[in-house]
Amino acid sequence: MTSVSSYLSQYRRNAKNEILAGLTTALALVPEVVAFALLAHISPLVGIGSAFIICLITSVFGGRPGMISGAAGSVAVVIVSLVAQHGVEYLFVAVALMGLIQIAIGLLRLGKFIRLVPQPVVYGFVNGLAVIIFMAQLEQFKVRDAAGAEHWLMGTPLLLMAGLVALTMAIVYFLPRLTKAVPASLVAIVTVSALVIFGGLQTKAVGDIASIAGGLPTLHLPQVPLSWATLALVLPYSIIMALVGLTESLLTLTVVDEMTDSRGRGNQDCVAQGLANVASGLTGGMGGCAMIGQTMVNLESGGRGRLSGVVSAVALALFVVVGAPVIERLPLAALVGVMFMVVIGTFEWASLRILRRMPLTDVLVMLLVTAVTAISQNLALAVLLGVVVSALAFAWENAKRIRARHHIDAAGVKHYEIYGPLFFGSVQAFGEKFDVATDPAEVIVDFRESRVADMSALDALHKLTERYHRAGKTLHLRHLSPDCRQLLGNAGALVDVNIEDDPLYLVAGANRAY
């Protein structure tokens, strides 16, 4: 009962702010979703219908209230070749399968691994997405001629577009200093739209991209052969889309957590994203995930609960069914201005200010992830590269930290006290610490300040034991932690080492053994 009450409370936050934030976000979603649909060579109505389904389901069931999901460009990039080569029906199968993979990842609780993503990778991811959002807006400064070729706006149309964008950005920036009763982005869109429509100004509008009039998505089973060949064809696309979608969603969740000083549920969001994509695929839609740009619009407009996302989805549906004539007249300059402010708010400017204080490796990782994200738009690849480089750099630094202190006791036994972790990166340096030829007949290696971490470490201990055995000497291991002992025990016959039982020292009065 408590959990139900807690869930319902996420709808009862400031209703006015939530509704206005949802409307603002829906307006910001339209041109983005239409552009992504055209990028994937599918109908804009398919994109908007997908955004409606995905936004609604993730808002209701997702693990992060306030986060907005829709038909995202990062997923659209993946499906371009599938649609071009095999048709849109195979896309629907791939999207449904993508959702099933995401559900499985969530149920297996693999979403927690997002915590392994280092902060420089998060910085690079966010900065790369900010660059992508910025570059996407520049497309609105182009126009097609009678032959269908694209050209940049020139002369008066360019000046008018730029002026309206600047006016929108000024309203978004200065209005919150006067009042926060209504979202500044919504006021900017309404004001600039009224100026254009009632002033008779000739500038690009939403309708110039594509018509959004139509109906709501309905059940549509993909018209493809149900065979292993179909599965083999779409599975690679589905896996890539699932990983790209969850990467963007979980990292966006992490960013929102930091902004709102709260914590979302990554595994729950994986399942919700999966359900949304299954539903999208079975209603003839494209895949999607969290959209950091629209999420920033929602947060900056006051959306913190689930209601804002639900309102965004419902508003999208109303735009398509009854509001298309009005929405298609909205000037793109107003929406571009809002998204430019989102770019400014999304980019981690702090990452630039602390460049000189960051380790060189972290700087390189951040720049690498930013570049790969912006150029390839393959978020999973960018984050994977960043994590791998960070992990290798961490391993290298820790490999250099292993050291040994040695002494010979009164009984003539030589003791090596090991400091630092023993793992694949440090095994070579570890082996060089021992002087087998001149050591006495009995040697003790003390691991009180060290840990045996992996199979490479076990193999290093095995080889060290063999070296002493061939020299007719005995090697003992002392002060191994319980997890290290278990690791050695699991290795069984693969490793032959002499583990010395550690003495227990009872502290008088403390009832504790050491």
Phi, psi and omega in degrees: 000322180296320181294321178296316179297320179295321179295313182295332179295338179288350174262347188260014174290174186319102188297319181299311180297320181296316181293314180294322177295320179296318178296316179299315181295321178298319178296322178288336180287324191304301183296326180295312183294320178298316180296320180292323178295316178295324177300322181274005178064040175232169183294139176303327178296327176296318179297314181292319177298320177297316180299321178299310181297310185293316181296318182295311185292316181290330177292324181280317188250353186294166182267005183219092176303140180094346180271135184253130177243156179189192178285103192265152180293328181297327176279325181299324180299324184290326190269357184304310183293325179297313180294318183294323186268328189234351178099165188287335181295324177291332176298317182298321177296315181298321181292316178297318178293323174304316180296320179297320178297318180294321177298316179299318179298319179293316181293329177278001177058042179271352179297339181295340182291351175296339178292343180280352180285119182292160181299319177301327177292320177298315177303312180297320178299311182295316180295321177296318178294323177299319178295318179298315180298318180297314181295325179296326181289332180296337178297335180285350177269013178248157179220149179265140176271186184297333180274357179092001179278145181270141177221150175290146174298143180227159172062223185299316178302322179292316180296319179296315179299312181296320179296318179292323176297316179297320178297316178301313181296323179295319179296315180298325183281317188268331184301318179300340177284340179263316180203148175241022182292328179229153180298131181298324181296320179294317178299318180297316181296315181295316182296309181294322178296317178298319180298318182287313185291310183279340177272355178067028181283136181265103179213165183297138179238171180302322181296340178288339177282307179187158175283141180247008180288140180169208181235176181282157179296145176232168181301129180216104177283130183304133181269072180224158177294134177274089185215168177295330179296319178296316179299316180296328180289314188269341186302314179301319177296319182296318180297314180297315180297319180298315181290318178297314181298315181290326178300309180295320183294313184288325176288324174297320176301318179297318179296317179295321176304316181293322182289324185260000180054046178218181183227124176273176181249106185296315181294322177297321180290326175301315180295318181295318177299320178296314178301318181296319182286326174299313179297321179295317180296324182277357175243022176071045182237174178262166182283163180203181181194188177296143180243110188293326179297309180291330175297319177295320176301315181297313181295316181292339178271359177103005180280117180233340183254194181279337185297322182298319178294319178297318179297320178301315180295314180296320179297320177301317179297318179293324177302317184288317188281313186233341189256008184302317181301326180281313183297322181293344179269353180295133179290134178296334180301322180294317181288324177295318178300317178298316181291329174297321177292327175295319178301314180298321180284332183280320183300133181278084180298332179299330180294333177282325182290333183256014182304317183290339181264352179275146172302147183303321180299316179296321178298314181296320179297314180299315180294322178298311182295319178300313182294314182295320178298313184290322185277309185270337186058019175263093188292322180297317179296316182298313181292319179299315178299317180297317180294317181296314180297318179297318181295318179294320178295320178296317179297319180297316180296319180288331179296329182281350186266354180286135181211167183222137174247133185228153177202162177247127183277183184295334181274001179085013179268133179268133181248130171250117177261114186267135178236133181101159184286143175257110181212186189304329183280339186249002186294325181294314178296325179298313182296332182281352182282344190256139178249081187298320186296321185258354180292154177291180186292337182232131183228137177241129176254118185261120182255026181302322183252025181219171178220138173272115195258326189209186183295326177298322178294319178298318180295324178296319178294320179299314180294323179295319178298317179297322179299316179290324180295317178296332179274003180075029183238162183248135179244130177242144173254133183230152175060039172285136178290160181304321180291327176292320178298318179296319179299317178294321179295320179294332180292334175058233185287350181291335184231131179241098179229158180257102181269121180273133178296127181283136177290147177259128180252119182269123179272121183297131176084344182262344181055037180228143179252143180233000000 
